[in-house]
Amino acid sequence: SFVLTQPPSVSLAPGETATISCGGNDLKNMFVHWYQQRPGQAPVLLISSDIDRPSGIPERFSGSKSDDAATLTISRVEAGDEADYYCQVWATTSGHGVFGGGTKLTVL
Amino acid sequence: VQLMESGGGVVQPGRFMRLSCAASGFSFSGSAMHWVRQVPGKGLEWMAFILHDGETRYYAESVKGRFAISRDNSRNTLYLQMSSLRTEDTALYYCAKDRGGGSLDFWGQGTLVTVSS
């Protein structure tokens, strides 16, 4: 089965730039989406189709992809960015959604 | 946009349960929909997908043959029929709207299903 690999945790100080990676076989041929989930809340779509930021999402959040690795970048990290972040793809050939294991972002 | 799940609760192993998701604020009949679950303290797990007209449905391997996704576009409601429930099906179940390209742009707050004897 298809697997998306994320680092379990990332820690950094306010104002720094966070990068969260997401790797998977043949990711270059799929759209990668990113979600933020704050404690006790439902997930929120941050980035769609590798780089597209939905309306209302701050410009500090950006997505990129190179070959089979996607990256979520959060510039000027704030305390309010503490959350779990998930990457996700839709595997068209099998008709399955797949989430990465999630990355817990801690702002020191 | 609002999505509101209901129908969760405590159920014994082997029994069935039906979850509902009431949608409003967007063209439900024109939108594909998903169910996603999350064991408390764990990650997100995609469960099922249904196309806007109900003609195409996909399931995660872990629930294929036990769970059934359906929709009633006249009632703006999405369903998840769960049968032969197992303790490992205990989770918070979310319904979510498909934005296109397989991304989920709006989510409900979830309904908790606890499978326990």
Boltz contact constraints between the chains, C-beta under 6 A:
constraints:
  - contact:
      token1: [A, 31]
      token2: [B, 101]
      max_distance: 6.0
  - contact:
      token1: [A, 33]
      token2: [B, 103]
      max_distance: 6.0
  - contact:
      token1: [A, 42]
      token2: [B, 107]
      max_distance: 6.0
  - contact:
      token1: [A, 42]
      token2: [B, 109]
      max_distance: 6.0
  - contact:
      token1: [A, 43]
      token2: [B, 107]
      max_distance: 6.0
  - contact:
      token1: [A, 45]
      token2: [B, 103]
      max_distance: 6.0
  - contact:
      token1: [A, 45]
      token2: [B, 105]
      max_distance: 6.0
  - contact:
      token1: [A, 48]
      token2: [B, 99]
      max_distance: 6.0
  - contact:
      token1: [A, 48]
      token2: [B, 103]
      max_distance: 6.0
  - contact:
      token1: [A, 49]
      token2: [B, 101]
      max_distance: 6.0
  - contact:
      token1: [A, 86]
      token2: [B, 44]
      max_distance: 6.0
  - contact:
      token1: [A, 90]
      token2: [B, 102]
      max_distance: 6.0
  - contact:
      token1: [A, 95]
      token2: [B, 58]
      max_distance: 6.0
  - contact:
      token1: [A, 97]
      token2: [B, 46]
      max_distance: 6.0
  - contact:
      token1: [A, 99]
      token2: [B, 44]
      max_distance: 6.0
  - contact:
      token1: [A, 101]
      token2: [B, 43]
      max_distance: 6.0
  - contact:
      token1: [A, 102]
      token2: [B, 43]
      max_distance: 6.0
